[in-house]
Amino acid sequence: NQAACLATFAIAASPPVSPARGRLAQAAPWQGLAGTTVAVALASALCLGLTLDVLLALLSLAVWLPWITLRILGVPLSRRREITRAEIVVVLGCFAALAGTGFAHWPLRLAFAASRPWLDALADRVETDNAPAGPVWAGAIRVAWSSRSYLGRVPALWTRDTPTGDIGFVRCPRAHPTHRFNLWAALYLGDGWWFIEED
């Protein structure tokens, strides 16, 4: 799912090109921006990692802010076109959504909220040593494997592993997860739930 999401992002982040002339098409500039925003939000909702959320959001803003600005200013002037009020609203909304994805992680929070009952049930199973043997879906979230912290009985529902550490959800209501895990980043989701990246 990570590779598919990044491929979608790469395609969406490319400015529209005319196959016939090999030049920037005259399509409205917000179309590619909207596609990029959807791809970045999808990556966040797949719970691939807090760091990846920030990197994709910053990369998208770095690509699209200058390009949209040049199009609005009419550079090159031969391709200048009227920007409608609806397009301005969409552009500003996309930029706000990208910034919110990178720094507030709203798609991840929505996926967690929608999947909360299934995550609670799975965490209960982990606490009683009845964790599933393989990957399972907890609502909209794919849990690759589950475990308990080596200190205490904190259930961890991992969504992804990386060379530097695991990424996923932990239910740690009585203490900060830094006392149970080797953290690189952590996002508090409420009611003792955290989304963490290990270092």
C-alpha positions, 0 to 999 in steps of 0.5 A, spaced: 500 500 500 505 504 501 508 503 494 501 504 490 500 511 494 507 514 493 506 512 485 499 515 486 502 521 489 508 522 483 502 522 478 498 527 481 503 531 483 505 532 475 503 538 472 498 537 466 502 536 460 499 536 453 501 529 449 500 533 442 504 539 444 509 536 450 507 543 453 503 545 459 496 544 458 491 549 458 487 546 464 485 549 470 491 549 475 487 546 481 486 540 477 493 537 479 493 540 485 486 537 487 489 530 485 495 531 489 491 533 495 487 527 495 493 522 494 497 525 500 490 525 504 490 517 502 497 516 505 496 519 511 489 515 512 493 509 511 497 510 517 504 510 513 507 514 518 507 521 521 514 523 518 511 521 511 505 525 512 510 531 513 514 530 508 509 529 503 505 535 505 511 539 505 513 536 498 507 538 495 507 545 497 514 546 495 511 543 488 505 547 487 505 553 491 510 556 486 507 553 480 500 556 482 502 562 483 506 563 476 499 561 473 495 566 477 500 571 475 500 569 468 507 567 467 508 566 461 503 571 459 501 568 453 497 562 457 494 567 462 487 566 463 482 568 468 482 565 475 474 564 477 472 565 484 471 557 485 478 555 483 481 560 488 476 557 493 479 550 491 486 552 491 486 555 498 482 549 500 487 544 498 493 548 501 489 548 507 488 540 507 495 539 505 498 543 511 493 540 515 495 533 513 502 535 515 501 538 521 495 536 524 494 529 521 487 529 520 486 524 515 489 519 520 485 522 525 479 520 521 481 513 520 482 512 527 475 515 529 472 511 524 475 504 526 476 506 534 471 500 536 475 495 532 481 497 535 479 497 542 476 490 541 483 488 538 487 491 543 483 487 548 485 481 545 492 483 545 492 484 553 489 477 554 494 474 550 489 472 544 492 476 539 491 474 531 496 470 528 496 474 522 494 481 519 487 483 520 483 489 518 480 493 524 475 497 521 479 502 516 485 500 518 490 494 516 494 492 522 500 488 520 501 485 527 500 486 534 504 485 540 505 487 548 510 492 550 516 489 554 515 493 560 508 492 562 502 490 558 501 495 553 498 493 547 501 495 540 497 494 533 503 495 528 501 498 521 508 498 518 515 496 519 521 500 517 529 499 518 529 504 524 523 502 527 515 500 527 509 504 526 502 503 529 497 505 535 498 503 542 493 504 548 497 507 553 492 510 558 496 511 564 503 513 562 506 517 556 509 511 551 516 514 551 516 510 558 514 503 554 517 504 547 523 507 543 520 513 540 521 518 534 515 521 534 508 520 537 501 523 536 496 523 542 489 521 539 485 521 545 483 516 551 490 513 552 491 512 544 497 514 541 500 513 534 507 512 534 513 511 530 519 508 533 526 510 532 
